[in-house]
Amino acid sequence: MKVYITKYALSRGILVLDVREAMRSGYVMPTDRSFSSGISSIYKIGRDAFHTWEEAVQAADKLRTKKLKSLDKQREKIWRIVFKKPDSDSLDDGDQGDS
């Protein structure tokens, strides 16, 4: 059975794997173990793996949107940082504050 893996969609793209039939718990395993070196060896249908390309693309789009929102929050947090010059009184005898 062929499935589309979205777990690594933002770093490796959508992968296409041949897998063993789904286990009772809704997980699948690749049939070729050598392919899975460096990546997960089990995937949950509906979360990490999908039966159709369209479902996989939809899931990958959701992952991308979530990641971009997270990055936007990080950017805003960094932009809010204010760099203030320390008072000269707070420096001890030539200490430049770079310990």
Phi and psi in degrees as GROMACS dihedral restraints (atoms count N, CA, C in turn):
[ dihedral_restraints ]
;  ai    aj    ak    al  type     phi  dphi    fc
    3     4     5     6     1  -101.1    20    10
    4     5     6     7     1   135.3    20    10
    6     7     8     9     1  -132.9    20    10
    7     8     9    10     1   162.3    20    10
    9    10    11    12     1  -108.8    20    10
   10    11    12    13     1   121.4    20    10
   12    13    14    15     1   -96.5    20    10
   13    14    15    16     1   124.7    20    10
   15    16    17    18     1  -109.4    20    10
   16    17    18    19     1    -1.5    20    10
   18    19    20    21     1   -55.4    20    10
   19    20    21    22     1   -33.5    20    10
   21    22    23    24     1  -112.8    20    10
   22    23    24    25     1    23.7    20    10
   24    25    26    27     1   -58.0    20    10
   25    26    27    28     1   -34.8    20    10
   27    28    29    30     1   -83.3    20    10
   28    29    30    31     1   -11.8    20    10
   30    31    32    33     1  -115.7    20    10
   31    32    33    34     1   -34.6    20    10
   33    34    35    36     1  -121.8    20    10
   34    35    36    37     1    -6.0    20    10
   36    37    38    39     1    90.2    20    10
   37    38    39    40     1  -177.3    20    10
   39    40    41    42     1   -83.0    20    10
   40    41    42    43     1   123.5    20    10
   42    43    44    45     1   -94.4    20    10
   43    44    45    46     1   149.1    20    10
   45    46    47    48     1  -113.7    20    10
   46    47    48    49     1   122.7    20    10
   48    49    50    51     1  -129.1    20    10
   49    50    51    52     1   145.3    20    10
   51    52    53    54     1   -85.8    20    10
   52    53    54    55     1   131.1    20    10
   54    55    56    57     1  -129.6    20    10
   55    56    57    58     1   161.3    20    10
   57    58    59    60     1   -71.6    20    10
   58    59    60    61     1   160.4    20    10
   60    61    62    63     1   -53.5    20    10
   61    62    63    64     1   149.0    20    10
   63    64    65    66     1   -59.8    20    10
   64    65    66    67     1   137.3    20    10
   66    67    68    69     1   -74.9    20    10
   67    68    69    70     1   169.2    20    10
   69    70    71    72     1   -56.9    20    10
   70    71    72    73     1   -34.6    20    10
   72    73    74    75     1   -77.9    20    10
   73    74    75    76     1    -1.4    20    10
   75    76    77    78     1    89.2    20    10
   76    77    78    79     1    15.2    20    10
   78    79    80    81     1  -103.8    20    10
   79    80    81    82     1   153.5    20    10
   81    82    83    84     1  -128.8    20    10
   82    83    84    85     1   156.0    20    10
   84    85    86    87     1  -125.8    20    10
   85    86    87    88     1   142.0    20    10
   87    88    89    90     1   -62.3    20    10
   88    89    90    91     1   146.3    20    10
   90    91    92    93     1   -77.6    20    10
   91    92    93    94     1   -29.4    20    10
   93    94    95    96     1  -101.8    20    10
   94    95    96    97     1   103.3    20    10
   96    97    98    99     1   -66.8    20    10
   97    98    99   100     1   -27.8    20    10
   99   100   101   102     1   -66.3    20    10
  100   101   102   103     1   -29.4    20    10
  102   103   104   105     1   -67.1    20    10
  103   104   105   106     1   -32.2    20    10
  105   106   107   108     1   -82.1    20    10
  106   107   108   109     1     4.6    20    10
  108   109   110   111     1   -63.5    20    10
  109   110   111   112     1   128.9    20    10
  111   112   113   114     1    86.8    20    10
  112   113   114   115     1    -8.2    20    10
  114   115   116   117     1  -130.8    20    10
  115   116   117   118     1   169.9    20    10
  117   118   119   120     1   -59.8    20    10
  118   119   120   121     1   153.0    20    10
  120   121   122   123     1  -109.1    20    10
  121   122   123   124     1     4.5    20    10
  123   124   125   126     1  -145.0    20    10
  124   125   126   127     1   139.5    20    10
  126   127   128   129     1  -134.5    20    10
  127   128   129   130     1   142.1    20    10
  129   130   131   132     1   -92.5    20    10
  130   131   132   133     1   126.9    20    10
  132   133   134   135     1   -65.6    20    10
  133   134   135   136     1   131.3    20    10
  135   136   137   138     1    92.4    20    10
  136   137   138   139     1   -10.8    20    10
  138   139   140   141     1  -122.9    20    10
  139   140   141   142     1   -53.1    20    10
  141   142   143   144     1  -107.3    20    10
  142   143   144   145     1   -23.3    20    10
  144   145   146   147     1  -135.8    20    10
  145   146   147   148     1   145.8    20    10
  147   148   149   150     1  -137.6    20    10
  148   149   150   151     1   151.5    20    10
  150   151   152   153     1   -79.7    20    10
  151   152   153   154     1   -25.4    20    10
  153   154   155   156     1  -122.7    20    10
  154   155   156   157     1   152.9    20    10
  156   157   158   159     1   -60.4    20    10
  157   158   159   160     1   -40.2    20    10
  159   160   161   162     1   -62.4    20    10
  160   161   162   163     1   -42.5    20    10
  162   163   164   165     1   -64.0    20    10
  163   164   165   166     1   -40.5    20    10
  165   166   167   168     1   -64.3    20    10
  166   167   168   169     1   -43.5    20    10
  168   169   170   171     1   -64.3    20    10
  169   170   171   172     1   -41.5    20    10
  171   172   173   174     1   -61.3    20    10
  172   173   174   175     1   -43.7    20    10
  174   175   176   177     1   -65.7    20    10
  175   176   177   178     1   -41.3    20    10
  177   178   179   180     1   -64.3    20    10
  178   179   180   181     1   -38.6    20    10
  180   181   182   183     1   -62.0    20    10
  181   182   183   184     1   -39.7    20    10
  183   184   185   186     1   -64.8    20    10
  184   185   186   187     1   -42.5    20    10
  186   187   188   189     1   -60.4    20    10
  187   188   189   190     1   -44.1    20    10
  189   190   191   192     1   -62.2    20    10
  190   191   192   193     1   -46.2    20    10
  192   193   194   195     1   -60.6    20    10
  193   194   195   196     1   -44.6    20    10
  195   196   197   198     1   -62.1    20    10
  196   197   198   199     1   -44.2    20    10
  198   199   200   201     1   -64.9    20    10
  199   200   201   202     1   -43.6    20    10
  201   202   203   204     1   -64.2    20    10
  202   203   204   205     1   -38.5    20    10
  204   205   206   207     1   -62.8    20    10
  205   206   207   208     1   -42.2    20    10
  207   208   209   210     1   -62.1    20    10
  208   209   210   211     1   -44.0    20    10
  210   211   212   213     1   -65.1    20    10
  211   212   213   214     1   -37.8    20    10
  213   214   215   216     1   -60.8    20    10
  214   215   216   217     1   -42.6    20    10
  216   217   218   219     1   -62.5    20    10
  217   218   219   220     1   -42.0    20    10
  219   220   221   222     1   -63.7    20    10
  220   221   222   223     1   -42.9    20    10
  222   223   224   225     1   -60.9    20    10
  223   224   225   226     1   -45.4    20    10
  225   226   227   228     1   -62.5    20    10
  226   227   228   229     1   -41.0    20    10
  228   229   230   231     1   -61.8    20    10
  229   230   231   232     1   -42.2    20    10
  231   232   233   234     1   -67.3    20    10
  232   233   234   235     1   -39.8    20    10
  234   235   236   237     1   -65.6    20    10
  235   236   237   238     1   -26.0    20    10
  237   238   239   240     1   -78.6    20    10
  238   239   240   241     1   -12.0    20    10
  240   241   242   243     1   -66.1    20    10
  241   242   243   244     1   129.5    20    10
  243   244   245   246     1  -110.3    20    10
  244   245   246   247     1   126.2    20    10
  246   247   248   249     1   -93.3    20    10
  247   248   249   250     1   115.8    20    10
  249   250   251   252     1  -111.0    20    10
  250   251   252   253     1   135.8    20    10
  252   253   254   255     1   -72.3    20    10
  253   254   255   256     1   130.6    20    10
  255   256   257   258     1   -70.7    20    10
  256   257   258   259     1   152.1    20    10
  258   259   260   261     1   -64.5    20    10
  259   260   261   262     1   145.4    20    10
  261   262   263   264     1   -64.4    20    10
  262   263   264   265     1   -25.3    20    10
  264   265   266   267     1   -69.5    20    10
  265   266   267   268     1   -23.4    20    10
  267   268   269   270     1   -82.1    20    10
  268   269   270   271     1    -8.3    20    10
  270   271   272   273     1   -94.6    20    10
  271   272   273   274     1   132.9    20    10
  273   274   275   276     1   -94.9    20    10
  274   275   276   277     1   120.2    20    10
  276   277   278   279     1    36.9    20    10
  277   278   279   280     1    58.3    20    10
  279   280   281   282     1    83.6    20    10
  280   281   282   283     1     1.6    20    10
  282   283   284   285     1   -65.4    20    10
  283   284   285   286     1   123.0    20    10
  285   286   287   288     1   -92.7    20    10
  286   287   288   289     1     4.6    20    10
  288   289   290   291     1    79.8    20    10
  289   290   291   292     1    11.0    20    10
  291   292   293   294     1  -109.6    20    10
  292   293   294   295     1    71.6    20    10
